[in-house]
Amino acid sequence: MMPACPARRSATFLVHAGLLASLTLAGCQANVSNRSAGFDSMREGDTAAAIEYFQKSVDARSTDFQSQYWLGVNYLNSGDPLRAQVPLEQALALRTGDRLWTPKIADALADSYYGQDQVERMYDFLDNMVKTYGQQSGDYMRQAKFMGLVGDSDGQKLALDKAAFFAPAGDIKPYLAQADFYEAHNNVPAAIEALGFAYYSDPNAEVVKDRLRGLGIIPGPTVGKAPDKPALID
């Protein structure tokens, strides 16, 4: 049998390449169309439809981290943390180190583990997020939140201390969370001290002033106190 001539091979290649491009384009269009329909369903409060559309979007393009994320979130909203786990893990694998998306995905994934009562796995995940991203305040805040949900007060307090230690200048969220923690444990003096740290960090924050007034403290120059930065934080 005579070998195929170069021209015929080239024509065959071009046909295959054109077909592949058409399939890729169709997949992208299906991905975008279904993702948009998923957002429309969310706005309408139709979680079941949102799950269906985001699943179709993922089926068309599995590397679409947004569709993976929103598929997981809608499974969480439907009360199905088990099914939420895989798309959220996929989303995190696809979007590591993103200042906007990584924390959002990590929050939802931790919620999935918590919802399944996978406490040990949740702890390992939260600890890994802290280590992977270089001891960021937000990762300690996430750790504190879920430790509080499972009743680990000691772990929650330590995580909040670390969140405050690593907080960037002007960030009052860790101090407000500390104040919440102390108020929940009927330790008003410690709550006032935490709010004093917040006031020092941002004396113009109305939420801090309101919280201080709620505890009988009049905001003023003498209220603010520089936060401690103990050397014992590892």
C-alpha positions in Angstrom: 0.0 0.0 0.0 1.3 3.4 -1.0 1.9 5.8 2.0 -0.5 8.7 2.3 0.8 11.7 0.4 1.9 14.8 2.5 -1.0 16.9 1.2 -3.6 14.3 2.3 -2.0 14.0 5.7 -2.0 17.8 6.1 -5.6 17.9 5.1 -6.5 15.2 7.6 -4.6 17.0 10.3 -6.4 20.3 9.5 -9.8 18.6 9.7 -9.0 17.1 13.0 -7.6 20.3 14.3 -10.7 22.2 13.2 -12.9 19.6 14.8 -11.0 19.9 18.1 -11.2 23.7 18.0 -14.9 23.5 17.4 -15.4 21.1 20.3 -13.3 23.3 22.6 -15.2 26.4 21.6 -18.5 24.6 22.2 -17.3 23.4 25.6 -16.3 26.9 26.5 -19.6 28.3 25.4 -21.5 25.7 27.4 -19.3 26.4 30.4 -19.9 30.1 30.3 -23.6 29.8 29.5 -24.3 27.3 32.3 -22.3 29.3 34.8 -24.3 32.4 34.0 -27.5 30.5 34.4 -26.3 29.3 37.7 -25.8 32.8 38.9 -29.3 33.7 37.7 -30.7 30.8 39.7 -28.8 31.9 42.8 -30.3 35.4 42.5 -33.7 33.8 42.2 -33.1 31.7 45.3 -33.4 28.4 43.3 -30.5 26.4 44.8 -31.5 23.1 43.1 -31.4 24.8 39.7 -28.1 26.5 40.5 -26.5 23.2 41.4 -27.7 21.7 38.1 -26.3 24.6 36.0 -23.0 24.8 37.9 -22.6 21.0 37.5 -23.1 21.3 33.7 -20.6 24.1 33.7 -18.0 21.9 35.5 -18.8 19.0 33.1 -18.1 21.3 30.2 -14.8 22.7 31.7 -13.5 21.0 34.9 -10.8 23.6 35.3 -13.3 26.4 35.9 -12.5 27.1 39.5 -15.4 29.5 39.9 -18.0 26.9 38.8 -16.4 24.4 41.1 -16.5 26.8 44.0 -20.2 27.9 43.4 -21.2 24.3 42.9 -19.7 23.5 46.3 -21.3 26.6 47.9 -24.7 25.7 46.6 -24.4 22.1 47.9 -23.6 23.6 51.3 -26.6 25.9 51.0 -28.8 22.9 50.2 -27.6 21.1 53.4 -25.3 18.6 51.6 -21.7 19.2 52.9 -20.6 15.8 51.7 -21.3 16.6 48.0 -19.8 20.1 48.5 -16.4 18.7 49.5 -15.1 17.5 46.1 -15.8 20.6 44.0 -14.5 22.8 46.8 -11.3 20.7 47.0 -11.0 21.0 43.2 -11.5 24.7 43.3 -8.8 25.1 46.0 -6.4 23.0 43.9 -7.1 25.1 40.9 -6.7 28.5 42.7 -4.0 28.3 45.3 -2.3 31.5 46.4 -5.0 33.8 45.1 -5.5 36.7 47.6 -9.2 37.0 46.8 -10.4 33.5 46.0 -8.2 31.2 48.2 -9.6 32.4 51.5 -13.2 32.2 50.2 -12.7 28.6 49.0 -10.9 27.7 52.2 -13.8 29.1 54.3 -16.3 27.0 52.4 -14.2 23.8 52.4 -13.7 24.1 56.2 -17.5 24.5 56.4 -17.9 21.3 54.4 -15.6 19.3 56.8 -17.4 20.8 59.8 -20.8 20.0 58.4 -19.7 16.3 58.0 -18.4 16.2 61.5 -14.9 15.5 60.1 -13.3 17.3 63.0 -9.8 15.8 62.7 -9.7 16.4 59.0 -10.9 20.0 59.6 -8.2 20.6 62.1 -5.5 19.3 59.8 -6.9 21.4 56.9 -7.0 24.6 59.0 -3.5 24.0 60.3 -2.2 23.3 56.8 -3.7 26.6 55.5 -1.8 28.5 58.2 1.5 26.7 57.4 1.0 26.9 53.6 0.3 30.6 53.5 2.9 31.8 55.9 1.0 32.5 59.1 -1.6 35.0 57.8 -4.0 36.6 60.2 -7.0 35.6 58.2 -6.0 31.9 58.3 -5.8 32.1 62.1 -9.2 33.8 62.1 -10.7 30.9 60.2 -9.1 28.5 62.6 -10.5 30.3 65.6 -14.0 30.4 64.1 -14.2 26.6 63.6 -12.5 25.8 66.8 -15.2 27.9 68.5 -17.9 26.0 66.6 -16.6 22.6 68.0 -16.2 24.0 71.5 -12.4 24.2 71.7 -12.1 27.4 73.7 -8.4 27.0 74.4 -7.6 26.5 70.8 -9.9 29.3 69.8 -8.2 31.8 72.2 -4.7 30.8 71.0 -5.8 31.2 67.3 -7.3 34.6 68.0 -4.1 35.7 69.8 -2.1 34.6 66.7 -4.5 36.3 64.4 -4.0 39.6 66.3 -0.2 39.1 66.4 0.0 38.7 62.6 -2.7 41.3 61.8 -1.5 44.1 59.4 -1.5 47.6 60.7 -5.1 49.0 60.9 -6.8 45.6 60.8 -9.3 45.6 63.7 -11.1 42.3 62.9 -8.9 40.1 65.2 -9.5 42.4 68.2 -13.2 42.6 67.6 -13.2 38.8 67.5 -11.2 38.7 70.7 -13.8 41.0 72.3 -16.6 38.7 71.2 -14.7 35.7 72.7 -14.2 37.4 76.0 -17.8 38.7 76.2 -19.1 35.2 75.5 -17.0 34.0 78.5 -18.2 36.8 80.7 -14.7 38.4 80.9 -15.6 42.1 80.4 -12.2 43.6 81.4 -10.5 41.4 78.8 -13.1 42.4 76.2 -12.5 46.1 77.0 -8.7 45.6 76.6 -9.2 43.9 73.2 -11.4 46.8 72.1 -8.7 49.2 73.4 -6.3 47.5 71.0 -8.8 47.9 68.2 -9.3 51.6 69.1 -5.5 52.1 69.0 -5.3 50.4 65.6 -8.2 52.5 64.1 -9.6 55.2 66.4 -12.1 56.3 63.7 -13.9 52.9 63.5 -17.4 53.5 64.6 -18.0 49.9 65.4 -15.2 50.0 67.9 -16.6 53.2 69.5 -20.1 51.6 69.7 -18.7 48.5 71.3 -16.8 50.4 73.9 -19.9 52.5 74.8 -21.9 49.3 75.1 -19.5 48.3 77.8 -19.7 51.6 79.6 -16.4 53.1 78.2 -16.3 56.5 76.6 -14.0 56.5 73.6 -11.1 58.9 73.9 -7.3 59.3 73.7 -6.7 57.3 76.9 -8.7 54.3 75.7 -6.4 53.1 73.0 -3.6 50.8 73.9 -0.8 49.4 71.7 -1.4 45.7 71.1 1.1 43.3 72.7 3.4 41.4 70.4 4.7 38.6 72.6 7.6 36.5 71.4 5.9 33.2 72.3 3.9 33.0 69.1 5.3 30.2 67.0 
